[in-house]
Each structure stands twice: as C-alpha cells, then as structure tokens.
Amino acid sequence: MDILELYKKTGALLEGHFLLRSGRHSPKFLQSTTLLQHPLYAEAVGQALGELFDDLEIQFVIGPAMGGVVLAFVTAKALGVRALFAEKDGQGGMWVREGLTIHPGERFLAVEDVVTTGGSVQKAIQAAEARGARCVAVGAIVDRSAGRSEFGVPFRALTQLDFPTYAPESCPLCQRGVPLQEV
C-alpha cells in the first residue's frame, strides 16, 4: 500500500506554509482526518497497521483523541481487540475516561496517525499505564521523526517521510511572505 499516494488521492497531503504543533514551520502537512474519513481507506490503513503487530499479544489499542480515535478503532478491529482513546485532561496530559475498560496488567498497542515528536502518543501511553496497563509497542501511519522518536518499546510505521521543518526565525517561507496557516 502506497500511503503517500492515499494522502494525495484523498486531498490529505497539504502544501503551503504550516505552523506545526511543535512551533516549527513546514511547507507540507498531512491531514490524516481527511484520509481517515473514508471508511474503506481507513479500514485498509488499520488492516496494514495491524499486520505490523499481529505477532504481539495485546488486549487493546489506544490512540490520542481526536486524531487517533478512528485509527485505534480500525487497527483494533484488524487485530480483534478493544479500541480505546485518551483525551486531553486540561493540564497538559491525557486521561482515559472511566467507561473505557482497562484491567491492570493488560498489554496494549498505542497508535498515532503521524509521529513527529511522539508527544501525543506518549501522553496516551501514560494515561493507559496510569490505569495499570503495559505498552508493548507503538504504531503510526507515518513516521516523520527521522528515527528520533523513542518509546522504549518497538515502534513501527507504515511509511517514513521527511518533510522539511524550520524554526520560525529561519523559515524561508516566512522570508518569502507566504501566509502561515495553523494546523
């Protein structure tokens, strides 16, 4: 499966001048919600991601809300396990609401659409571990970290992409006056 082609086909690969959550600027942005709104593509991505981890014994898949909710669901479906999500707690972390079942000692896979720094998925991992579960792997549709994200467990992605990013003060897009879009 050509992941970048799916992003292009669905209009989920954006080009312009984007302010990333990290504060850096980039000429490209992957809007995974645009891709994952298509059930057949979402299911295909979940199946492919699940296949990367079908050698592990896991009880659930978790993703950070909002971007990781659909991905956690389709990946969990492919693996035949529960799908959970972690939400922002308003204090810089995440939590798993009480109605979502986590038993102490359960093994889980954490997923994220695009990993650049790994911060969001790390917060989802911490939320599940706070309830006594144990992360055994991390998966992503796209690894943009250039191998820099480290989770202490195996990390596998369907593809790796290296889009340039710039500090705001040295951004060539800013210097050319290209309008900045927040994403």
ABEGO torsion letter per residue (X at the ends): XBAAAAAAAAGABBBEBBBBAAGBBBABBBBAAAAAABAAAAAAAAAAAAAAAAABBBABBBBBOAAAAAAAAAAAAAAGBBBBBBBBAGAGBBBBBAABBBBBGBBBBBBBABBAAGAAAAAAAAAAAAAGBBBABBBBABBAAGGABBAGBBBBBABBBBBBBBBAAABAAAAAGBBBBBX
